[in-house]
């Protein structure tokens, strides 16, 4: 956290931790719709735009791991651990509800199908990830 009052203000803090580009979000949507899960390992003690890079991992069900010290990082061990996790790949979720409900928002590692409104594609899911759906009630007339 910033300690100097000159450096820490609401505008700077929000800007630093917001994605600076939509490139990785678009890449994550494309990868997820194609069934590709992306894990990103960053080894750097310098500033890296992790807020933007995070999008590709979140949308594909992958992981973002950041190591600040290249000498003391556990990259080989962490890769082996992640490879042994139980998970599923190339999943498809179709949300069907009664006429009184509609899906207004879906949150989680998935991308919408370009051709069908009620189909989502999940490139990779494991035990630690979740999908959340908002299903508001709408009166049928």
URNORGI-V272854 format. One record per residue. N is the residue number from 0. PSI is psi in whole degrees, 0 to 359 (NA if undefined). NEAR is the number of other C-alpha atoms within 10 Angstrom. Layout:
{{N & PSI & NEAR} {N & PSI & NEAR}}
//
This chain:
{{0 & 148 & 5} {1 & 140 & 9} {2 & 332 & 7} {3 & 134 & 8} {4 & 333 & 7} {5 & 323 & 7} {6 & 319 & 10} {7 & 109 & 13} {8 & 164 & 11} {9 & 317 & 8} {10 & 314 & 8} {11 & 316 & 10} {12 & 314 & 13} {13 & 322 & 11} {14 & 321 & 10} {15 & 322 & 12} {16 & 9 & 12} {17 & 149 & 12} {18 & 136 & 18} {19 & 348 & 14} {20 & 151 & 13} {21 & 4 & 13} {22 & 311 & 13} {23 & 331 & 19} {24 & 314 & 20} {25 & 320 & 14} {26 & 320 & 17} {27 & 321 & 29} {28 & 317 & 24} {29 & 314 & 17} {30 & 318 & 22} {31 & 320 & 31} {32 & 338 & 24} {33 & 0 & 16} {34 & 25 & 19} {35 & 127 & 18} {36 & 136 & 24} {37 & 123 & 20} {38 & 136 & 17} {39 & 128 & 14} {40 & 119 & 14} {41 & 123 & 16} {42 & 101 & 16} {43 & 138 & 12} {44 & 356 & 11} {45 & 169 & 8} {46 & 133 & 7} {47 & 141 & 12} {48 & 73 & 14} {49 & 334 & 17} {50 & 322 & 14} {51 & 316 & 18} {52 & 328 & 22} {53 & 328 & 20} {54 & 317 & 23} {55 & 325 & 28} {56 & 316 & 25} {57 & 319 & 23} {58 & 337 & 29} {59 & 358 & 33} {60 & 16 & 28} {61 & 188 & 24} {62 & 148 & 16} {63 & 118 & 17} {64 & 127 & 15} {65 & 125 & 16} {66 & 128 & 15} {67 & 339 & 13} {68 & 113 & 12} {69 & 334 & 12} {70 & 320 & 8} {71 & 13 & 8} {72 & 151 & 13} {73 & 41 & 11} {74 & 309 & 16} {75 & 319 & 8} {76 & 317 & 10} {77 & 323 & 13} {78 & 317 & 12} {79 & 320 & 10} {80 & 315 & 10} {81 & 328 & 13} {82 & 336 & 10} {83 & 354 & 9} {84 & 143 & 11} {85 & 133 & 10} {86 & 173 & 14} {87 & 150 & 13} {88 & 159 & 17} {89 & 51 & 16} {90 & 156 & 15} {91 & 132 & 17} {92 & 126 & 13} {93 & 121 & 12} {94 & 116 & 12} {95 & 133 & 11} {96 & 172 & 11} {97 & 170 & 7} {98 & 338 & 10} {99 & 348 & 12} {100 & 152 & 15} {101 & 148 & 17} {102 & 116 & 15} {103 & 331 & 9} {104 & 137 & 10} {105 & 133 & 15} {106 & 134 & 13} {107 & 182 & 16} {108 & 76 & 27} {109 & 162 & 28} {110 & 143 & 24} {111 & 150 & 19} {112 & 137 & 18} {113 & 344 & 9} {114 & 334 & 7} {115 & 133 & 9} {116 & 333 & 11} {117 & 16 & 14} {118 & 134 & 16} {119 & 148 & 21} {120 & 131 & 24} {121 & 117 & 28} {122 & 319 & 27} {123 & 135 & 23} {124 & 144 & 22} {125 & 188 & 13} {126 & 341 & 9} {127 & 3 & 9} {128 & 161 & 13} {129 & 162 & 11} {130 & 139 & 11} {131 & 135 & 10} {132 & 140 & 13} {133 & 125 & 12} {134 & 78 & 14} {135 & 149 & 12} {136 & 131 & 12} {137 & 133 & 10} {138 & 135 & 8} {139 & 133 & 7} {140 & NA & 4}}
//
